[in-house]
Amino acid sequence: MNEAFVCPTCGAPLKTTPDGLECTDDDESFPKLGPFWVLQPAADLALSRHRDAFLAALAETGEVPRSALAHIEAAHRHHRAEPEPLKDDITGPEEGIADVGGPDGPASDALSALDALTLQHGPLAMLQQRLAVPDGSFSRVAEIGPGAGRLTRSLAPLTEELVLVDKVPRTLWRAKTLVARDGHPPPVLVVAEADALPLAPDAYDRIVAMNVIDLLDDPAGFLERALAALTPEGQLLLTTPDPGLGATSSDVLAELVEALGGQVLEVVDGLPWLRHVSPRHRQVYLTQLLVATR
Ligand SMILES: C[S@@+](CC[C@H](N)C(=O)[O-])C[C@H]1O[C@@H](n2cnc3c(N)ncnc32)[C@H](O)[C@@H]1O
């Protein structure tokens, strides 16, 4: 377990403890709560701040270990942080919510055509094409920000170990549920900030982040750690609706990857991504796919 991860704060190796993992450099500790490894800098402060999200996610797992509750309570007693909600960022249909169609009207045909284009040429389809390898091809794959798990189901059969990383624990649980339903072994669930990615160097055959990098405060920090975590043959696959990372040029992401010592293997731009916000509200993004190696 500890060979796949490093300390999110300083990057040092981790050692296993009865409660989770611990930094070998300064003893900073990272608890395991139920199925969730909490690998965030200042993990107990994060637990105090986001206690509602952790408690809700644990409740959803159906098994709430007493030790997990005790840990969250102790962390909160120590830090007394102001509560900060962790909002789910669902970009696929949520379980149990009926898929209500939009009204018919002059836009119907154009929207159906856009749906069809997205299915064929959207970021999900593009990533799936590049990950079309025989089952069991990889030893370890990480998906960062799985959201509703749209890609996670395709990743699970490809690898001996699938690691899911998200700052929202409930998101991880939902993606895990989809994988389990398909009969694959459960992924490793890591609650972490992608800006402080706790992935060990040289340990991942593929790292995938679909529509996540543009949400990060420190995309360069993410890229640096993600590239280092790849095996020599490993690949980092990203899609984003903002390859300029805040600037207008679409080349910023590729230039940043190269400036950090990565090698860009492929860039494909203009891939349609549709978010069905509600039956009468759709968002259309044009995304860029980037594949890189180190
Ligand atoms: C826009 S959604 C994309 C979800 C999914 N990849 C998709 O395309 O359907 C962004 C995902 O990244 C996660 N996320 C956002 N910011 C993050 C951060 N700083 N660290 C870790 N995960 C983050 C969100 O919780 C969510 O699961």
The ligand as an ORCA input file, in Angstrom:
! r2SCAN-3c Opt
* xyz 0 1
  C     -15.666     18.536    -13.567
  S     -15.609     17.130    -12.536
  C     -15.056     15.907    -13.721
  C     -15.521     14.540    -13.344
  C     -15.191     13.435    -14.330
  N     -13.769     13.308    -14.528
  C     -15.903     13.689    -15.641
  O     -15.305     14.296    -16.545
  O     -17.056     13.272    -15.728
  C     -14.150     17.403    -11.544
  C     -13.786     16.283    -10.578
  O     -12.537     16.629     -9.964
  C     -12.691     16.674     -8.543
  N     -11.830     17.776     -8.076
  C     -12.016     19.100     -8.297
  N     -11.019     19.810     -7.740
  C     -10.193     18.908     -7.137
  C      -8.988     19.010     -6.387
  N      -8.415     20.201     -6.122
  N      -8.410     17.881     -5.934
  C      -8.978     16.659     -6.168
  N     -10.117     16.503     -6.878
  C     -10.714     17.603     -7.355
  C     -14.176     16.905     -8.313
  O     -14.578     16.485     -7.035
  C     -14.772     16.075     -9.448
  O     -14.837     14.708     -9.125
*
